[in-house]
């Protein structure tokens, strides 16, 4: 995760360690991608994409950009 620049601050790292559900999600993504350890492999790239998507979802406010019909 350090190589992916997953943590932008010490506070993000502390929250990651403090709340196990976030760690569980990262671990599940890692195992689902084949537990990659070698950068540049297909499974590594899939893991990186999954982690970056997960990180982006955490930054969004949960509002949809789609219009709801009345």
C-alpha positions, 0 to 999 in steps of 0.5 A: 500500500505504501508503494501505491501511495494509498495513504496521503497522510499519517491520519489516513494510516492511523484510521486504516489501522484503527478500523479493521473493516477497511483492512479487511476490504483491502485484504479481500481485494488482494486475495481475490486478485490472486495475492499478487506481490510482483509489480507489473503482473496482470494480477498486480495491476488488477489489485492496484485498480481495485484499491484505487477504485476502493479509495475513490469510493471512500472519497465520494460523498455518496450522492449519485450524479444521476437525476432521480425522477419524481 
